[in-house]
C-alpha cells in the first residue's frame, strides 16, 4: 500500500501542476466575457489595441467594467459615471480606470452638483467642501464642436464650458470616428458656486 501511494504521488503532483498552469493560462478571457465589477486588461501592440477580461488582483488590470448596455442606447456610455472607454462588442461595454471613484467623474455631473479643481482636472465634490469653487448649471451631450461655448452662453450663471470626450473603439464605432470628431461627447456648463 505504501508503495502504491509513493508511485501515485508524482502523478498527483504533475496533475496539480498542469491544472494550476491551465487555470492561470485561462484566467485571461475575451472581452465578451466581461461582467460589471470585473476588470479588463488593455494591451497595445503597434497600432492594435486589445482588451481582455482579467482578475482584478492582477497588476495588469487597467479598467473596471462599470456597465454593460444594449446597442441602440441613445447616449451609449457617455453618461455612465466614470466611463472613459466604450467598447462595442456583443454589447456596449463601459470601462473606467481601475481604482478611480466614479462618483467624482465629470461625466456623471447633474445640474446643481459642485466641482473642485485638482491641478488641471475637475472632479465632482460635495457642495460643502471648501475646495468646491464651481457649480453645474447645464449638462449637454453630443454637442457640435464649433458650438460648445455658445451652448453655455445662454445658460443662467454659467461662465465656462467644460468638455469631456469618450474614447470609443471596436466594431462599427471605428468606422464612424471621423463623424464623431465633429461633436463633443459631453459639455458641462459651469459657473461660480452659489
N, C-alpha and C positions, 0 to 999 in steps of 0.2 A: 504494500500500500504506500509506504514512504517513497519507494522508487517511482511509482506512478505519479505522485504529486510532484516529485523533482522533475520528471520529464514534462509534465504539463505546465510547470512554471514558465519556461521560456516561451511557450506558445501563448499563454495568457499575457505575458509581458509584451510580446510582439503585437497581439491584438489590441492591447491598450494603447500602445504607441501608434499603431495605424489608425485606430478610432480617434485618438486625440488629434493627430495630424489632419485627418479628414474633417473633423469638426472645425479646426482652425481654418482650413482651406475654404470650407463652405460658409464661413462667417460673413464673407462678402456676398451680398445678394444684389440682384438687379434693382434699379430704381423703381420698377413697377411693384416691388415687394414693400415699398415704403408704407409706414404706419405713423399716424400722428403721435408725436412724442419720441419717435425713433430718430436716429442720426444718419447722416449722409456724408460720404467722403467725396470731395471734388478732386479730380486728377486731371492735370493738363499735360499733354504731350504734343509739343509743337503748337499747331493751331486747333487741335482737337481736345475738347474737354469732356470727360465722362463723369457720371455720378453713380455711386453705388451705395446701397444700404450697408451700414457698418455698426458694430456695437458702440454705444455712446462712451464706453470706458476707453476705447482706442484713442491714442493720441492723434491719429489722422482724421478723426471725426471733425468735419468742418462746419456742418449745418445741422439744425434740428428741424424736423418736419412739423410745421405749425398747423397745416390744414391740407386736406385733400378736397378738391372741388370738381364738379362735373363740368364738361365743356359747355359753352353757351352761357356761363355765368357772366353777367354784364360787366363786372369790374375785374374779373379774374382774381388774382391775388393782391391787387393794388391796395385794397382796404383791409387786408388781414394784418393786424398789428405785428410788427417785427419782421415781416417778409422783405427779403432783399433780392431773392431769386425765385422766378416762376418757371417750372419745368412743365413742358407739355409731353406727356407720355400716354399711358392708358387713361389718366385723368390729369387735371392740373394739380401740381404738387407745389405747395407754398413753403419755401425754405427760409429760415432766418439763421443768423450766426449763432453757433453753439455757445451757450453761456450768456447770451445777451438777454436783457429783460424786455419782452415785447410790450409791456405796459408803458415803457418810456419812448417807444418808437414813434416818430412823427407821422408815419402813415396810419396811425391809429387815432390821430387828432380828431376831436369833436369840437363844435362851437362851445366856447366858454372854458376850454382847457387852458392851462398855463404852461409856459415854455421857459426853460433855462438854457443858457449857453455853457458849453464846456469846450473851451478852445474855439475851433471853427464849427463845431457841431451843435445842434439844437436837440433838446430832449424834452418830452412831456414831463411835468412835475406837478406836485401838489401846489395849489394856489397859495397856501400858507407858507410855502418855502420862501425865505428871503431872497434866494437866488432866482426866483421866478420874476422875470422882467417883462415878458410879453404874454399876450393872451390871443387865443384863436378866435377870429371873427367870421371866418368862412373857410370851407374845405371844398375844393373843386377837383374833379377827376377828368383826365383826358382833355387837357386844355391846349389849344393851338399854341405852339411855342412862341409865335410872334405877338400873342395877345395876353401873356401871363400877367404883366403888371397892370394892363388896362382892366383885366377881370377883377383885380383887387381895388383899383382906384375908386370904384363906386360903392365899396363896402364901408359902412359907417365905422369909424375908429381905426380902420386898417391903415397902416403906414408902410408896409412892406409885403413882399410876396416871397414865400419860401417854396422852392421847388424840390420835388423828390422823384427819382426815377426808379422804376422796377426793371431789373435785368431779366429778360425772357429768353428762353432757349428751348430747342427741341421741336421736332415735327414741323408743322405749318408756321410756327412762330418765327422760325429763322427766315422764312420767305417774305414775311411782312415787316421786317425790321426797318426797311427804308421808309415805309409809310409811318411807322411808329416814331421815327426820328422827327417828324413834323409836329408831334404832340408831346406834352409833358404829362407823365403818369398822374401826378398829384400836385396841386398848388394849395398851400395853406396861407391864407391872408392873416397877417399878424399886425398887432398894434400894441400900444402900452397897456400894461395890466391895470385894470380899473378897480 
